[in-house]
């Protein structure tokens, strides 16, 4: 059994309203990915599920950033970290 670590999800913009808080801490023992975390959060928060769009490959249209860098949705998370969860950007 591996050591416990904590991933803090910081919700930005409309996601904050959907989950009802600025951040959520998730305690984990096994490695995870941003994609798996979003699947879990979508199950827990129906309002968030309605906002998280998935493409044909099942990837979420969301930006997950750690230390000001966008992560791939299958980037392994194995230690305590803080993730900023940002809606997809658009504009022109």
N, CA, C and O atoms as a MOPAC input file, in Angstrom:
PM7 MOZYME 1SCF
protein

 N      0.85000 1    -1.17400 1     0.00000 1
 C      0.00000 1     0.00000 1     0.00000 1
 C      0.89600 1     1.23800 1     0.00000 1
 O      1.85500 1     1.31400 1     0.76800 1
 N      0.57900 1     2.21300 1    -0.86800 1
 C      1.40500 1     3.41100 1    -0.96600 1
 C      0.95100 1     4.46500 1     0.04000 1
 O     -0.11900 1     4.35700 1     0.63900 1
 N      1.79300 1     5.49000 1     0.21100 1
 C      1.46800 1     6.58300 1     1.12300 1
 C      0.31600 1     7.41900 1     0.58200 1
 O      0.07900 1     7.47700 1    -0.62500 1
 N     -0.38900 1     8.05900 1     1.49700 1
 C     -1.50000 1     8.92800 1     1.14600 1
 C     -0.95000 1    10.25800 1     0.62800 1
 O      0.05800 1    10.75700 1     1.12900 1
 N     -1.61300 1    10.82300 1    -0.36800 1
 C     -1.28200 1    12.16400 1    -0.84000 1
 C     -2.58400 1    12.90500 1    -1.12800 1
 O     -3.64000 1    12.28800 1    -1.26800 1
 N     -2.50200 1    14.22900 1    -1.21500 1
 C     -3.69100 1    15.05400 1    -1.37700 1
 C     -3.57800 1    15.86700 1    -2.66200 1
 O     -2.56200 1    16.51300 1    -2.91700 1
 N     -4.63900 1    15.82300 1    -3.46500 1
 C     -4.74700 1    16.67500 1    -4.64600 1
 C     -5.81400 1    17.71700 1    -4.33100 1
 O     -6.95900 1    17.37800 1    -4.03300 1
 N     -5.42600 1    18.98400 1    -4.40100 1
 C     -6.37200 1    20.07300 1    -4.18700 1
 C     -6.83800 1    20.56600 1    -5.54600 1
 O     -6.03300 1    20.95200 1    -6.39300 1
 N     -8.15600 1    20.54800 1    -5.73900 1
 C     -8.75500 1    21.03700 1    -6.97600 1
 C     -9.29500 1    22.43200 1    -6.70900 1
 O    -10.19800 1    22.60400 1    -5.89000 1
 N     -8.74600 1    23.43100 1    -7.39500 1
 C     -9.19900 1    24.81400 1    -7.25700 1
 C    -10.10400 1    25.12900 1    -8.44800 1
 O     -9.65600 1    25.17400 1    -9.59300 1
 N    -11.37400 1    25.34300 1    -8.15500 1
 C    -12.38600 1    25.54400 1    -9.18400 1
 C    -12.46700 1    27.01400 1    -9.56100 1
 O    -12.57200 1    27.87700 1    -8.68900 1
 N    -12.42000 1    27.30300 1   -10.85400 1
 C    -12.47800 1    28.67700 1   -11.33600 1
 C    -13.75400 1    28.91800 1   -12.13600 1
 O    -14.32200 1    28.00600 1   -12.73800 1
 N    -14.18100 1    30.17100 1   -12.11900 1
 C    -15.31600 1    30.65600 1   -12.89600 1
 C    -16.58000 1    29.86000 1   -12.59400 1
 O    -16.89300 1    29.61800 1   -11.42900 1
 N    -17.30900 1    29.45000 1   -13.63100 1
 C    -18.60700 1    28.80700 1   -13.39700 1
 C    -18.48400 1    27.44800 1   -12.70600 1
 O    -19.45900 1    26.96800 1   -12.12900 1
 N    -17.32000 1    26.82700 1   -12.75400 1
 C    -17.15600 1    25.55400 1   -12.05800 1
 C    -17.29100 1    25.73300 1   -10.54800 1
 O    -17.80300 1    24.85300 1    -9.85600 1
 N    -16.83600 1    26.85700 1   -10.05000 1
 C    -16.91500 1    27.14600 1    -8.61300 1
 C    -18.37500 1    27.09400 1    -8.15000 1
 O    -18.68600 1    26.52900 1    -7.10200 1
 N    -19.24500 1    27.68100 1    -8.93400 1
 C    -20.67100 1    27.67200 1    -8.58900 1
 C    -21.26000 1    26.25900 1    -8.68900 1
 O    -22.10000 1    25.87500 1    -7.87500 1
 N    -20.82600 1    25.50400 1    -9.66800 1
 C    -21.36000 1    24.14900 1    -9.87600 1
 C    -21.03600 1    23.21500 1    -8.72100 1
 O    -21.85400 1    22.36700 1    -8.36600 1
 N    -19.84900 1    23.35700 1    -8.12600 1
 C    -19.47300 1    22.47100 1    -7.02300 1
 C    -19.74800 1    23.09300 1    -5.66100 1
 O    -19.67600 1    22.41200 1    -4.63800 1
 N    -20.06700 1    24.40400 1    -5.64600 1
 C    -20.46200 1    25.06200 1    -4.40400 1
 C    -19.31500 1    25.45400 1    -3.48800 1
 O    -19.53600 1    25.74400 1    -2.31200 1
 N    -18.08900 1    25.46700 1    -4.00900 1
 C    -16.93500 1    25.83200 1    -3.19100 1
 C    -15.77300 1    26.22700 1    -4.09700 1
 O    -15.76800 1    25.91600 1    -5.28800 1
 N    -14.79300 1    26.91300 1    -3.52100 1
 C    -13.61200 1    27.31600 1    -4.28400 1
 C    -12.65200 1    26.16800 1    -4.53800 1
 O    -11.98000 1    26.12300 1    -5.56800 1
 N    -12.59300 1    25.23100 1    -3.57900 1
 C    -11.65000 1    24.12400 1    -3.75000 1
 C    -12.11800 1    22.88200 1    -3.01400 1
 O    -12.88600 1    22.94200 1    -2.05300 1
 N    -11.62700 1    21.76800 1    -3.49900 1
 C    -11.92600 1    20.45800 1    -2.91600 1
 C    -10.60000 1    19.72900 1    -2.76800 1
 O     -9.77900 1    19.72800 1    -3.68500 1
 N    -10.39500 1    19.11600 1    -1.62200 1
 C     -9.21400 1    18.29200 1    -1.41700 1
 C     -9.60400 1    16.82700 1    -1.51500 1
 O    -10.56300 1    16.38200 1    -0.88600 1
 N     -8.85100 1    16.09200 1    -2.30700 1
 C     -9.10100 1    14.67300 1    -2.51600 1
 C     -7.89300 1    13.90300 1    -1.98800 1
 O     -6.77300 1    14.09500 1    -2.46100 1
 N     -8.12300 1    13.04100 1    -1.01500 1
 C     -7.05700 1    12.19900 1    -0.46900 1
 C     -6.98400 1    10.91100 1    -1.27000 1
 O     -7.99500 1    10.24200 1    -1.49000 1
 N     -5.78400 1    10.57300 1    -1.70100 1
 C     -5.58400 1     9.41500 1    -2.56900 1
 C     -4.44000 1     8.55600 1    -2.07500 1
 O     -3.51700 1     9.03300 1    -1.41400 1
 N     -4.51900 1     7.28500 1    -2.40700 1
 C     -3.42200 1     6.35700 1    -2.12500 1
 C     -2.82100 1     5.81200 1    -3.40500 1
 O     -1.66000 1     5.40400 1    -3.42500 1
 N     -3.59000 1     5.80300 1    -4.45800 1
 C     -3.13900 1     5.26100 1    -5.73300 1
 C     -2.91800 1     6.39700 1    -6.73000 1
 O     -3.55700 1     7.44400 1    -6.61600 1
 N     -2.03600 1     6.21200 1    -7.69300 1
 C     -1.86900 1     7.22600 1    -8.73700 1
 C     -3.19000 1     7.47800 1    -9.46100 1
 O     -4.02900 1     6.58400 1    -9.57500 1
 N     -3.35900 1     8.68800 1    -9.94000 1
 C     -4.55700 1     9.04200 1   -10.69200 1
 C     -4.15100 1     9.96600 1   -11.82700 1
 O     -2.96600 1    10.22800 1   -12.02700 1
 N     -5.12700 1    10.45600 1   -12.56500 1
 C     -4.89800 1    11.39200 1   -13.66000 1
 C     -5.95600 1    12.48900 1   -13.56800 1
 O     -6.97700 1    12.29900 1   -12.90600 1
 N     -5.73400 1    13.63100 1   -14.21900 1
 C     -6.78900 1    14.64300 1   -14.26000 1
 C     -8.09700 1    14.09000 1   -14.83200 1
 O     -9.17800 1    14.43400 1   -14.35400 1
 N     -8.00200 1    13.24200 1   -15.84700 1
 C     -9.21000 1    12.66600 1   -16.44200 1
 C    -10.00700 1    11.86700 1   -15.40300 1
 O    -11.22000 1    12.03800 1   -15.28800 1
 N     -9.33700 1    11.01100 1   -14.65900 1
 C    -10.03700 1    10.21100 1   -13.64700 1
 C    -10.62800 1    11.09200 1   -12.54700 1
 O    -11.71900 1    10.81400 1   -12.04900 1
 N     -9.91600 1    12.14800 1   -12.16900 1
 C    -10.46100 1    13.07700 1   -11.17500 1
 C    -11.72100 1    13.76500 1   -11.70200 1
 O    -12.69100 1    13.92000 1   -10.96000 1
 N    -11.72100 1    14.17800 1   -12.96800 1
 C    -12.90200 1    14.83500 1   -13.54600 1
 C    -14.07600 1    13.87000 1   -13.63300 1
 O    -15.21800 1    14.26200 1   -13.39600 1
 N    -13.80700 1    12.61100 1   -13.97000 1
 C    -14.88600 1    11.60500 1   -13.97900 1
 C    -15.50600 1    11.48000 1   -12.59200 1
 O    -16.72800 1    11.44200 1   -12.45200 1
 N    -14.65700 1    11.41400 1   -11.57000 1
 C    -15.13500 1    11.29900 1   -10.19400 1
 C    -15.93400 1    12.53100 1    -9.78800 1
 O    -16.99800 1    12.40300 1    -9.18200 1
 N    -15.44200 1    13.71100 1   -10.10900 1
 C    -16.13900 1    14.94800 1    -9.74500 1
 C    -17.47300 1    15.06600 1   -10.48800 1
 O    -18.45400 1    15.54700 1    -9.92000 1
 N    -17.51800 1    14.63600 1   -11.73600 1
 C    -18.75800 1    14.67400 1   -12.50800 1
 C    -19.81400 1    13.76200 1   -11.88500 1
 O    -21.00300 1    14.08100 1   -11.91400 1
 N    -19.38800 1    12.63500 1   -11.32300 1
 C    -20.32900 1    11.73800 1   -10.63800 1
 C    -20.84200 1    12.37700 1    -9.34000 1
 O    -22.01900 1    12.24400 1    -9.00300 1
 N    -19.97100 1    13.05900 1    -8.62700 1
 C    -20.33400 1    13.65500 1    -7.33500 1
 C    -21.17900 1    14.91600 1    -7.46600 1
 O    -22.01700 1    15.19000 1    -6.60600 1
 N    -20.97000 1    15.68800 1    -8.53200 1
 C    -21.61400 1    16.99400 1    -8.67600 1
 C    -22.37500 1    17.05900 1    -9.99900 1
 O    -21.78900 1    17.36500 1   -11.03800 1
 N    -23.68400 1    16.77100 1    -9.96300 1
 C    -24.49200 1    16.77400 1   -11.19500 1
 C    -24.42800 1    18.09300 1   -11.96900 1
 O    -24.41400 1    18.08100 1   -13.20000 1
 N    -24.38900 1    19.23600 1   -11.26300 1
 C    -24.31100 1    20.52400 1   -11.96300 1
 C    -22.99900 1    20.64100 1   -12.73500 1
 O    -22.96500 1    21.22900 1   -13.81600 1
 N    -21.93400 1    20.09200 1   -12.19200 1
 C    -20.64100 1    20.09700 1   -12.87900 1
 C    -20.68200 1    19.15600 1   -14.07500 1
 O    -20.16000 1    19.48500 1   -15.14100 1
 N    -21.28600 1    18.01100 1   -13.91200 1
 C    -21.38600 1    17.03400 1   -15.00700 1
 C    -22.02100 1    17.67600 1   -16.23500 1
 O    -21.59100 1    17.43500 1   -17.36300 1
 N    -23.05500 1    18.49900 1   -16.00700 1
 C    -23.73000 1    19.15900 1   -17.12200 1
 C    -22.80500 1    20.13900 1   -17.84900 1
 O    -23.00500 1    20.40900 1   -19.03300 1
 N    -21.80600 1    20.66900 1   -17.16200 1
 C    -20.88000 1    21.63300 1   -17.76000 1
 C    -19.68400 1    20.98400 1   -18.43900 1
 O    -19.10600 1    21.56700 1   -19.35600 1
 N    -19.30800 1    19.80400 1   -18.01000 1
 C    -18.11400 1    19.14200 1   -18.54100 1
 C    -18.45100 1    18.42000 1   -19.83400 1
 O    -19.05600 1    17.34800 1   -19.82700 1
 N    -18.05800 1    19.01400 1   -20.91900 1
 C    -18.29700 1    18.39400 1   -22.21700 1
 C    -17.19300 1    17.39200 1   -22.51300 1
 O    -16.03800 1    17.58100 1   -22.13200 1
 N    -17.57300 1    16.32000 1   -23.20300 1
 C    -16.59200 1    15.32400 1   -23.61100 1
 C    -16.60800 1    15.22900 1   -25.13300 1
 O    -17.66600 1    15.30200 1   -25.75900 1
 N    -15.41300 1    15.06400 1   -25.72500 1
 C    -15.33300 1    14.90100 1   -27.17000 1
 C    -15.56500 1    13.43100 1   -27.54100 1
 O    -15.88000 1    12.61300 1   -26.67600 1
 N    -15.41000 1    13.10500 1   -28.80700 1
 C    -15.65400 1    11.72500 1   -29.26500 1
 C    -14.76300 1    10.69300 1   -28.59500 1
 O    -15.15100 1     9.53600 1   -28.43300 1
 N    -13.56800 1    11.11800 1   -28.20700 1
 C    -12.63500 1    10.19800 1   -27.55100 1
 C    -12.90000 1    10.08800 1   -26.05400 1
 O    -12.21100 1     9.34200 1   -25.35800 1
 N    -13.88700 1    10.81800 1   -25.55400 1
 C    -14.21500 1    10.75900 1   -24.13500 1
 C    -13.38800 1    11.70100 1   -23.27300 1
 O    -13.44300 1    11.63400 1   -22.04500 1
 N    -12.61100 1    12.58800 1   -23.92000 1
 C    -11.79900 1    13.55600 1   -23.17100 1
 C    -12.66600 1    14.75300 1   -22.78400 1
 O    -13.52000 1    15.19300 1   -23.55300 1
 N    -12.43300 1    15.26400 1   -21.59300 1
 C    -13.17300 1    16.42600 1   -21.12100 1
 C    -12.61300 1    17.70600 1   -21.72400 1
 O    -11.40200 1    17.84900 1   -21.89900 1
 N    -13.51900 1    18.64000 1   -22.04200 1
 C    -13.11700 1    19.97000 1   -22.51100 1
 C    -12.94100 1    20.85600 1   -21.29500 1
 O    -13.83000 1    21.63000 1   -20.94000 1
 N    -11.79800 1    20.73800 1   -20.66800 1
 C    -11.47300 1    21.49700 1   -19.46900 1
 C     -9.95300 1    21.65700 1   -19.43500 1
 O     -9.21900 1    20.78600 1   -19.90200 1
 N     -9.49300 1    22.76700 1   -18.88400 1
 C     -8.05800 1    22.94500 1   -18.71000 1
 C     -7.70200 1    22.61100 1   -17.27600 1
 O     -8.30200 1    23.13900 1   -16.34000 1
 N     -6.73800 1    21.74600 1   -17.10800 1
 C     -6.23900 1    21.39000 1   -15.78200 1
 C     -4.79700 1    21.86100 1   -15.72900 1
 O     -3.95000 1    21.38900 1   -16.48800 1
 N     -4.52500 1    22.79600 1   -14.82500 1
 C     -3.19500 1    23.39700 1   -14.74000 1
 C     -2.55200 1    23.10800 1   -13.39400 1
 O     -3.22000 1    23.08600 1   -12.36000 1
 N     -1.24900 1    22.88800 1   -13.42700 1
 C     -0.46300 1    22.72300 1   -12.21800 1
 C      0.76400 1    23.61200 1   -12.37000 1
 O      1.51300 1    23.49800 1   -13.34000 1
 N      0.95700 1    24.49400 1   -11.40400 1
 C      2.09100 1    25.42400 1   -11.43300 1
 C      2.13700 1    26.19600 1   -12.75400 1
 O      3.19400 1    26.33400 1   -13.37100 1
 N      0.96700 1    26.69800 1   -13.17700 1
 C      0.80800 1    27.53200 1   -14.38200 1
 C      1.09300 1    26.79300 1   -15.68300 1
 O      1.34000 1    27.42800 1   -16.70900 1
 N      1.06500 1    25.46500 1   -15.65800 1
 C      1.25200 1    24.66100 1   -16.86800 1
 C      0.02800 1    23.79300 1   -17.08400 1
 O     -0.48300 1    23.17500 1   -16.15000 1
 N     -0.43800 1    23.75100 1   -18.32800 1
 C     -1.57700 1    22.89700 1   -18.67300 1
 C     -1.10200 1    21.45200 1   -18.71000 1
 O     -0.09200 1    21.13200 1   -19.33800 1
 N     -1.83900 1    20.58700 1   -18.03200 1
 C     -1.50200 1    19.15800 1   -18.00400 1
 C     -2.30400 1    18.39200 1   -19.04900 1
 O     -3.44100 1    18.74900 1   -19.36100 1
 N     -1.70800 1    17.35100 1   -19.57800 1
 C     -2.45800 1    16.39700 1   -20.39300 1
 C     -3.44000 1    15.68300 1   -19.47300 1
 O     -3.14700 1    15.47800 1   -18.29500 1
 N     -4.58800 1    15.30600 1   -19.99300 1
 C     -5.61400 1    14.68500 1   -19.15400 1
 C     -5.19800 1    13.32500 1   -18.61300 1
 O     -5.81700 1    12.82800 1   -17.67300 1
 N     -4.17400 1    12.71600 1   -19.17700 1
 C     -3.70300 1    11.41900 1   -18.67400 1
 C     -2.33400 1    11.53700 1   -17.99500 1
 O     -1.62800 1    10.54300 1   -17.82500 1
 N     -1.97200 1    12.76000 1   -17.61300 1
 C     -0.72500 1    12.99100 1   -16.87000 1
 C     -0.82700 1    12.30600 1   -15.51000 1
 O     -1.79700 1    12.53900 1   -14.78900 1
 N      0.13400 1    11.47600 1   -15.13900 1
 C      0.04300 1    10.79700 1   -13.84500 1
 C      0.22700 1    11.76500 1   -12.67800 1
 O      1.13000 1    12.60100 1   -12.68000 1
 N     -0.63800 1    11.63300 1   -11.69700 1
 C     -0.54500 1    12.40500 1   -10.45800 1
 C     -0.23100 1    11.41500 1    -9.34900 1
 O     -1.01500 1    10.50700 1    -9.07300 1
 N      0.92100 1    11.59600 1    -8.71500 1
 C      1.36200 1    10.62400 1    -7.71800 1
 C      1.77200 1    11.25900 1    -6.39800 1
 O      2.18100 1    10.56500 1    -5.46600 1
 N      1.66000 1    12.59500 1    -6.32300 1
 C      2.05500 1    13.26700 1    -5.09500 1
 C      1.17100 1    14.47800 1    -4.84900 1
 O      0.43000 1    14.91300 1    -5.73100 1
 N      1.25900 1    15.01600 1    -3.63900 1
 C      0.45300 1    16.16000 1    -3.26400 1
 C      0.68700 1    17.30800 1    -4.24100 1
 O      1.82500 1    17.65900 1    -4.55200 1
 N     -0.42900 1    17.89000 1    -4.72400 1
 C     -0.33000 1    18.99400 1    -5.67300 1
 C     -1.61200 1    19.81600 1    -5.63700 1
 O     -2.61100 1    19.41900 1    -5.03800 1
 N     -1.55600 1    20.96600 1    -6.29100 1
 C     -2.71500 1    21.83900 1    -6.44000 1
 C     -2.99100 1    21.97200 1    -7.93000 1
 O     -2.09500 1    22.29600 1    -8.70900 1
 N     -4.23600 1    21.71900 1    -8.32000 1
 C     -4.63700 1    21.81800 1    -9.71500 1
 C     -5.67500 1    22.92700 1    -9.86300 1
 O     -6.64000 1    22.98400 1    -9.10100 1
 N     -5.47700 1    23.80200 1   -10.83900 1
 C     -6.47600 1    24.80400 1   -11.19400 1
 C     -7.34800 1    24.20200 1   -12.28500 1
 O     -6.84400 1    23.72300 1   -13.30100 1
 N     -8.66600 1    24.22900 1   -12.06600 1
 C     -9.60100 1    23.67100 1   -13.03000 1
 C    -10.30500 1    24.83100 1   -13.72400 1
 O    -11.06100 1    25.57300 1   -13.09700 1
 N    -10.04900 1    24.98300 1   -15.03500 1
 C    -10.49300 1    26.14700 1   -15.78900 1
 C    -11.38500 1    25.70700 1   -16.94800 1
 O    -11.04900 1    24.76300 1   -17.66300 1
 N    -12.52000 1    26.38400 1   -17.13800 1
 C    -13.35800 1    26.05400 1   -18.30400 1
 C    -12.59300 1    26.30000 1   -19.59900 1
 O    -11.62300 1    27.05800 1   -19.62100 1
 N    -13.03100 1    25.65900 1   -20.67100 1
 C    -12.36700 1    25.86900 1   -21.96000 1
 C    -12.43800 1    27.34900 1   -22.35300 1
 O    -13.42700 1    28.03500 1   -22.09400 1
 N    -11.37400 1    27.80600 1   -22.97600 1
 C    -11.30600 1    29.20800 1   -23.38200 1
 C    -11.81800 1    29.35400 1   -24.79600 1
 O    -11.62400 1    28.48100 1   -25.64300 1
 N    -12.47700 1    30.47700 1   -25.03500 1
 C    -12.91500 1    30.78500 1   -26.39500 1
 C    -12.85200 1    32.29200 1   -26.57800 1
 O    -12.74200 1    33.04100 1   -25.60700 1
 N    -12.91900 1    32.70400 1   -27.75200 1
 C    -12.87200 1    34.13700 1   -28.01400 1
 C    -12.45200 1    34.39100 1   -29.43700 1
 O    -12.29300 1    33.47100 1   -30.24000 1
 N    -12.27800 1    35.63400 1   -29.72200 1
 C    -11.90900 1    35.91600 1   -31.09000 1
 C    -11.37200 1    37.30700 1   -31.23700 1
 O    -11.00900 1    37.71600 1   -32.34000 1

